[in-house]
Amino acid sequence: MLCEEYIKIKNSLNYSPHVRFLAFQSYLTSHSLQRQLDGISYNFDDKIVADIGTGLGILPCLLKNRKAEKIIGIDSDMELLSAGSSLMKDNNACFICADGFNMPFKDASFDAVFIRYVFQHVNLSNNFLTEVKRVMKDDGILIIIDIDDELNLFYPDLPKRSENLFKIYSEYQKLKGGDRFISKKLPSFLSANGFRDIKVKPYTTTFFSKKDNDFNFSGLKDAFLLIQNELELVKNDLFREKLIGMAEFHKGLNDYFNFLNSKDDLFVSKTEFVIAGKK
Ligand SMILES: C[S@@+](CC[C@H](N)C(=O)[O-])C[C@H]1O[C@@H](n2cnc3c(N)ncnc32)[C@H](O)[C@@H]1O
């Protein structure tokens, strides 16, 4: 089973921390991604599909039942691609190592292009979208999935030191050219770059109350572990850039963990967006 394979990578010391982090993220978000893919009415039969910034290839893996002729996962990180390709057993999918700003494909190569969780890391003022558009066929469809941290809700309020830590992490991502508040900006960005028929679909993951029968408290714990892993990956950069001291960093994480365990009724909600447009 695919998701178990991702957990094996997450738990294996043969992989570097950033590969293991992405394996964990791929695993934790796979159900929600599958639901979003199932909700896309586009007919992928016999189509040539690209997934730009594919990482470990979770999207090509989950798209395998849609009968595309070919799914190409593109990423600039060879280490991620080689870990991902060990999981990829379908012969209609393959991986190519390339920069999304300068891809080794002819004009009009793809019927459909996916870009998931990449715009939050890529500077919008660069020519990324021009290059994406170049490789799309006329009438081709672009499907973006991304976050907007402005729509993360907590009740009661997050502890101040955790809020501060998350704010610093956003600032750090911005310093590197990214944006954790990106989704709301993408529709106008697509429109300004000549895309049409732009559609926006928000979807929300919400946890409430561990007393609730339907409530999956391990989901909350996993969400914590994910952000903890993400922050652990960049903490030395945060210290080097003097964005936060080591003590404040760990207090912020500890407070968040205690916050998640503190109450029977806790509201935690995160909204992401599927944004589609035609060339
Ligand atoms: C957060 S990961 C998302 C991976 C995957 N799309 C997913 O949903 O799990 C962002 C990915 O974008 C890739 N990436 C960032 N900038 C890129 C670029 N200029 N060209 C190609 N890939 C890029 C990174 O290497 C990384 O694998």
The ligand as a Gaussian input file, in Angstrom:
#p B3LYP/6-31G(d) Opt

LIG

0 1
 C        6.627000      21.282000      -0.411000
 S        7.301000      20.348000      -1.696000
 C        5.819000      19.753000      -2.479000
 C        6.037000      18.441000      -3.154000
 C        4.811000      17.843000      -3.839000
 N        4.257000      18.735000      -4.842000
 C        3.746000      17.467000      -2.832000
 O        2.622000      17.949000      -2.956000
 O        4.044000      16.672000      -1.935000
 C        7.884000      21.567000      -2.854000
 C        8.663000      20.924000      -3.989000
 O        8.922000      21.906000      -4.980000
 C       10.215000      21.643000      -5.505000
 N       10.692000      22.874000      -6.145000
 C       10.879000      24.083000      -5.565000
 N       11.366000      24.960000      -6.467000
 C       11.458000      24.284000      -7.641000
 C       11.890000      24.642000      -8.950000
 N       12.313000      25.869000      -9.234000
 N       11.856000      23.707000      -9.909000
 C       11.420000      22.453000      -9.647000
 N       11.004000      22.046000      -8.432000
 C       11.030000      22.952000      -7.445000
 C       11.016000      21.226000      -4.274000
 O       12.202000      20.540000      -4.609000
 C       10.008000      20.361000      -3.545000
 O       10.086000      19.022000      -3.933000

